[in-house]
Amino acid sequence: MEYSLLGPTGVKVSKICLGTATFGVAPDAQEAGRVVHAALDLGINFFDTANVYGATLTFDRAGAPPATEREPAEQILGRALVGRRDDVVIATKSGERRFDPAAGLSRRYIIHQVEHSLRRLGTDYIDVYYAHFPDPDTPLEQTLMVYDDLVRQGKLRYVALSNHPAWQVTQALWIADDRHLAAAPVCAQVKYNLIDRAGEDELAPASQQFGLSIVPLARWMAGCWPACRSRNGSSPVTGDSPVTGDWWVRVH
């Protein structure tokens, strides 16, 4: 396994990040544990999840238990990582409104969801915490301020943005610098594949300019297996990248 620095953190993560969006469905909860252990054996130390993964209706599949009977992906992942917490980097996120109209990036919602994620993961800190989607009802400064509080409390190590356009990533960096916050984004997660290459237009150059990593998702239109690209002199998301390359993780 090869490793990359995650943005400006100084933390090295595997160049393959194991996603968990369908944990509890495909693979089922028991098989998911074996997937995580196989990933660890291969040297993968970077795991991606979210507060809504696994146990929501969007992941329902024929033959799988209904959402109300499934464990959240965070809980499955946390159980699989018992005894290995210090060896891995866990990224999770909140703020997706498809499943909860009250969701967003307000102080109230974020604090509530961070506490839930900590319990489900069975840990007292989260390495990387994403704002899952932009929230038009909450000023970005308020979101970064609550992240700053949680970083200083030791509950979050780093923060990041997912599905945010380049201008908002740049705005977040400016706010964090202007307010002297410990919650400047360290990476940006974006859908990127042969069909959807919009990330190349503005987000990739902005991330390269400001020293952020890009974590592409849906590389194969599945949305579960992101690859992490660290900064260097080349474009962070081009197909000839030694970090992203062509790969797929499938454990049976």
N, C-alpha and C positions, 0 to 999 in steps of 0.2 A: 504494500500500500504506500502511496505517496501522500505527502502532507503539504498544506499551504498555510501561511499566516492568514488569519481571519481579519481583514481590514487592518486598522491600526492597533489591534488589541495586543499583539505579541503572542497570541494563542495559536498553536498549530492544530489544524483540524484535517481529517482525512479528506482527500479530494473527491470522495464519494460520500454523500450524506444520505442516511437511510430515512426515508419518509414513512409515515405511519397512518396516512389518511384513511385507509380501509382496514386497519387492524380491527379484528373482531368480526369482519365480514370475509375478506379474502386477503390474507390468511385469517382463520378463526383465532380465537384468543389463545388456544393451546399452541397452534402452529406458529403464531406470531412470536411467542417466546423463543421458539427454535430459530426463527428468522433472525431475531436480535442476537442470539448467541453465535449463530453462524457469521453474522456481520462482525461481531467482536473478534472472532477467530481470524477473520480476514484482515484485521487491523483497522476497521472502520470505528471511529470514535466520535462521530458527529451524527446526531439523531434529531429529526424534525417532527414536531407534532403540533397540536392546537387544541384549544378548549372544546372545539366542536367536532373533532375528528372521531370517527368510529361509530358513535352512538346517536347519530342524527339521521333523519329520514332520507337525506340525499344519498346515503351510502347503502340503502336497502338493496338487496339482491335476492333473486329467487334461490330458495334453499337456505338462506341465512336467517338467524333469529331476527325478529323485528327490533327496531331501534330501542324500544322501551325495555327490551331484555338483554341488550348488549352492554358490555362495559365500555366506558370511554377509552379511546386509544391511549390517552395519557396514563390511565391506570394500568393498562396492559404493559406499556413501555416501562413504567416505574417498577412494576413487579419483576420484569425481565432483567432489569439493571441492578437488582439488589446485590450488594457486595461489590459492584463495579462503578458506583457513582463517581468516585474521584478520578476514574480513568476516562470519562466521557464528557462531551459537550452537548448539553440538551438545549434545543431551541423550541420554544412554544410561542403561542400567540393568542390574541383575542381581538374582537372588534368586528366579526363578520355578522351582518344583520339578516342574512337569509333565514336563519334559524331562530332568531330572537329579535323582535322589533325594538326591544329596549337596549340592544347591544350598541356599541359605539366605542368612542375613545374618551369618554368623560372620566373625571377623577373617581366618581362613585363606582362606575362599571369596572374600570381597570383594577382598582383595589380589590373589589369583590372577586373578580376572575383570577387574579394572581393568587389569592388565598386558596381558591378552589384548586387551581393547578398545582400548587405546592402540595396540597393534601393528596391529590390523585397520583402525582409523581412520586410521593414518598420522600421528598427532599426538602431542605430548608432554604434552597436558593435555586434560581434558574439562570443558566449561563447566558442565553440570548433570548430576549423577549421582543417579539415583533408586534407592531401595530398592523393587524391583519389586512385591513382596508382603510382608505381615507374615511373620515367622518365629517361630512359637511356641516353638522350641527355643533361641533366642538372645535374651538380654536386650537390650532396645532400647539401653540404655546402652553395651553392648559395640559394637553397630553404629555408634553415633554417635562413639565413641572412635576407631574405625579410620577413619571418614570424616574426623574431625578431623586425624588423622595425615596422611592423604593430601592434605587441603587445605593443611596446613602444608608438605608436601613439594612443593607446586605441581602435583600430578597432577590434582587436582580444584579447580575454582573455587568451585562451590556444590553443595549437596546438596538432595535433595527426597524426597518420599514418594509412592508410587503405590499405589493400591488399599488405603490404610490408612484406618480409620475416624477420625472426628474426635477421639475420646478419645486415640488413639495419636499423632495429629499434635500435640495439646495436650501430651501427655506428653513428646514429643520436644523441643518448644520449652522446656518446663520443665527437662528434663535439660541441654540445651545452655546455658541461662541459669545454672543452678545450678553446672555444672562449668566455666563460662567457655570453652565450646567454640566453635571457628570453624565448626562444622558444624550450625548451626541450619537446619532446612528453610526453603527460600525459596518453595516452591510445592507444591501437592498435585495429583496427577493422579487422575482418577476417571471411571468410566463414567457418561455422562450423555446422555440422549436423551429423546424423547417418551414412550418406554415405561418407561425406568428413570430416575426423577427423585429417587432416594433422596439424592443429594448435596445437595439443597435443605434437607433436614431439619436436619442438624447441621454437615456439613462446610462449607457455604457461610457460615453465620453465624460459625463459628469462624475461617475463613480471613479473613473481613472484619474480625473483631475483632483478629486478630493481624497483619494486613497482608500476608498471603500471597496469591499468585496461585493461581487454579484453572486447571488445564489439562484440559478435558473430552476424553475419548476415546470412540470409538464413537458419535459424534454421529448417524451414519446407520447404526448397527448394523454397521459394518465394522471399526472399531477401528484405522484407519490414519491418520486425518486429524484430529488434535486441534486445537482452537482455544484460544488463551490469553486469559484474562480478567484484566486488572489490577484492582487495588483502586480503588474510588471509593465514592461515597455510595450506589450502588444495589446490588442483589443481584448477586453475581459470576456467576451462571449463568442469569439469567432470559432468556427468549426475546427480550425487547426490548433486550437488551444490544447496544450499538454495536460491541462487540468480537466476540462470538460470532456473532450474527445467523444468517442462513441462507446456507450456502455449501457448496460441494463442489469439490474439486480433482480434475480428471480430464484427463490429458494423453494424447493418442493419437499 
